[in-house]
Amino acid sequence: MRYLLAGPDDYSLKQKLTEIKLALGDAALLTDATTIFDGARVKATEFKLTVDALPFLTPCRLVIVTGMLGRFQPAGGQVNKASRLEEANTFSAAVRAAPPTTAIILIEPELNRRNPLFADLAAILEVHEFPMLDRSGLKAWISSRVSLGGGAITPGAINLLAQYVGADLWALSGEIEKLRLYAGGQPITEADVKTLVGYTGEASIFNLVDAVIECRLKPAVESLEALKAGGLPAGYALSMMSRQLRLIILYLDLKSRGEKDTEIRRRLGLTADFVWRKTAAQAARFSFGRAAGAYRRLLETDLAIKTGRMEESAAVDLLVAELASGAGLETHERT
């Protein structure tokens, strides 16, 4: 019972982990016989003592280790020699010599098959990889998830849900359950997705940031009013604008360092396709200096509100008017 669960699809990985646990016996008893290690820090002696210990009042002992392979695969793909490889061999020997009453599960965010520890253990590991779903796989997953819950969904609603939420299966499962209950036995439609999925406010923020980027005062003011009319307080609009400008600045910085789009998206945590595309498009029209200037004005406004120097709604109204008219956006280019 030696498993390796690897990949960025945390939802499917956790589902598989639960499946393995259920197969090992009574969940309550197993909890008391489970040890979880941080693979980057656990000492080889402590690990060996744990996996060698026989279970008490349970048929099995479970040892879960996160990030152990990564410990022996430094950045750049070059594996340290000598003592590092010796340490990897020690862990490998402990896994191999563990009694059959110990189940060992290694969990990794990604799998590098050239990793020395993996290469040594590959023959005895049951490997399950969980890559992020592509567009077609995501739509199939949505359809299957709705069906498993006893519901139905139109193709248009599937497309819209995939666009709004993206490959974050944790978020998708929650949205699907909410939509299924809302539909009340009827197929989930595009209108249902537009009504329930948290997208409208985000779209208005994008419209507001678009108007600021292009110095279009009237549309910027109208977007802000639409947000407030929808029940969002001015302070929340300020925080959403701040978040979006921060993403743009981080995008521009990573792009300037030569990072690829897939890595930028991962580091920014933008799983929703719609949010990723809009952020990339806005960053392409915003210089680093203008984005930094706008972000600085946002921070100044937030400070003025929190210290009581300005009333919240009036402060945000003034900020949007300034930014959309091009005022206060002196550049702060990096040297």
C-alpha positions, -999 to 999 in steps of 0.1 A, spaced: 0 0 0 23 27 -14 6 56 -32 18 88 -49 -9 114 -56 5 143 -76 -8 173 -96 -23 208 -93 -60 195 -94 -63 196 -56 -100 187 -57 -96 154 -76 -65 146 -55 -84 150 -23 -113 129 -36 -88 101 -44 -72 105 -9 -107 101 7 -113 70 -15 -81 54 -3 -89 62 33 -123 46 31 -108 14 16 -85 11 46 -112 6 72 -132 24 98 -127 61 95 -128 69 132 -103 43 141 -81 52 112 -80 89 123 -62 78 155 -37 58 135 -29 85 110 3 105 110 8 135 86 44 147 79 57 178 61 81 161 37 103 192 35 111 190 73 106 155 86 137 137 97 145 103 83 148 87 117 113 100 128 98 89 95 112 54 98 101 50 134 66 59 124 62 37 94 78 8 112 54 10 142 26 -16 142 -10 -3 145 -28 -6 178 -65 -17 177 -67 -10 140 -58 -32 110 -37 -5 94 -15 26 101 -16 55 77 13 78 70 7 108 47 37 128 35 34 161 16 62 175 -5 88 148 1 98 144 -35 102 182 -39 127 181 -11 151 163 -34 144 182 -66 159 217 -62 149 246 -85 165 244 -119 161 206 -121 196 198 -108 197 173 -80 223 178 -53 248 149 -50 264 131 -21 246 138 12 214 148 -5 212 116 -24 222 96 6 193 112 25 169 103 -4 181 67 -2 174 66 35 138 76 30 135 52 1 147 23 23 123 32 50 94 31 25 105 -2 11 110 -18 45 77 -6 60 55 -35 72 24 -44 51 2 -29 79 14 6 71 -1 25 42 21 53 29 7 81 7 31 106 -8 14 139 -20 31 163 -44 19 194 -62 37 181 -94 56 150 -104 91 152 -119 99 117 -131 136 124 -130 134 129 -92 159 105 -76 135 95 -48 107 88 -73 130 69 -96 140 47 -67 104 41 -56 85 41 -89 83 3 -92 64 0 -58 42 31 -60 7 32 -72 8 66 -90 -22 88 -96 -17 121 -114 -42 150 -114 -35 177 -140 -57 207 -144 -86 199 -168 -85 214 -202 -116 231 -217 -133 199 -230 -124 180 -199 -138 208 -177 -172 208 -195 -174 170 -193 -167 173 -156 -195 199 -151 -220 177 -170 -210 146 -150 -211 164 -117 -246 178 -123 -258 143 -134 -244 127 -103 -264 151 -82 -296 141 -100 -298 173 -121 -295 184 -157 -278 213 -174 -280 229 -208 -249 231 -230 -250 269 -229 -250 268 -191 -221 245 -191 -201 268 -214 -210 298 -193 -201 281 -160 -168 270 -173 -161 305 -185 -170 322 -152 -154 298 -128 -127 280 -147 -109 249 -135 -113 255 -98 -132 223 -91 -138 233 -54 -155 265 -65 -174 247 -93 -188 220 -71 -202 246 -48 -217 266 -76 -232 235 -92 -249 225 -59 -263 260 -56 -275 260 -91 -291 225 -88 -311 236 -58 -321 268 -74 -333 250 -106 -356 228 -85 -356 198 -107 -355 217 -140 -324 218 -162 -299 245 -152 -300 273 -178 -277 302 -188 -301 326 -171 -296 306 -138 -258 308 -141 -260 346 -148 -283 351 -118 -264 330 -92 -227 328 -101 -207 356 -86 -198 373 -118 -218 405 -122 -199 425 -96 -165 413 -110 -176 423 -145 -185 458 -132 -151 461 -117 -135 452 -150 -157 478 -167 -146 504 -141 -109 495 -145 -112 496 -183 -127 531 -181 -98 542 -158 -72 528 -181 -87 545 -211 -94 578 -191 -131 577 -199 -147 596 -171 -184 591 -178 -183 553 -182 -161 551 -151 -186 571 -130 -215 550 -144 -197 517 -136 -191 529 -100 -227 539 -96 -238 505 -110 -218 488 -84 -233 509 -56 -268 505 -70 -263 467 -69 -258 470 -31 -220 470 -29 -206 496 -5 -181 521 -18 -154 505 4 -159 472 -12 -156 487 -47 -123 503 -35 -110 469 -23 -120 452 -56 -103 479 -76 -72 475 -54 -71 438 -60 -74 441 -97 -47 468 -100 -24 446 -78 -30 417 -102 -21 439 -131 11 451 -114 21 416 -106 13 404 -141 35 432 -156 63 425 -132 63 387 -140 60 394 -177 90 417 -176 110 388 -160 102 365 -189 77 343 -172 53 323 -194 16 330 -193 8 296 -177 33 303 -149 20 338 -144 -16 325 -142 -6 299 -117 12 324 -95 -16 349 -96 -41 322 -87 -64 331 -115 -83 298 -122 -114 315 -138 -108 319 -175 -128 351 -177 -108 368 -149 -75 356 -164 -83 369 -199 -95 403 -186 -65 408 -164 -41 399 -192 -59 423 -216 -59 451 -191 -23 447 -182 -14 449 -219 -30 484 -220 -15 496 -186 21 506 -182 38 496 -150 42 533 -140 5 542 -145 -6 511 -127 17 519 -98 5 555 -97 -31 544 -96 -24 518 -69 -7 545 -48 -38 567 -51 -59 538 -40 -38 533 -9 -39 571 -1 -77 570 -4 -80 540 18 -58 557 45 -79 588 43 -110 568 49 -96 548 78 -82 578 96 -115 597 93 -102 624 70 -127 616 43 -162 600 42 -160 566 24 -184 572 -5 -172 607 -13 -136 595 -12 -142 567 -37 -162 590 -60 -133 615 -60 -107 588 -66 -125 574 -96 -130 609 -110 -93 616 -106 -81 583 -121 -105 583 -150 -95 619 -159 -58 610 -158 -51 630 -127 -27 616 -100 -13 590 -123 23 603 -125 45 573 -134 67 554 -111 88 534 -136 113 511 -121 150 519 -125 
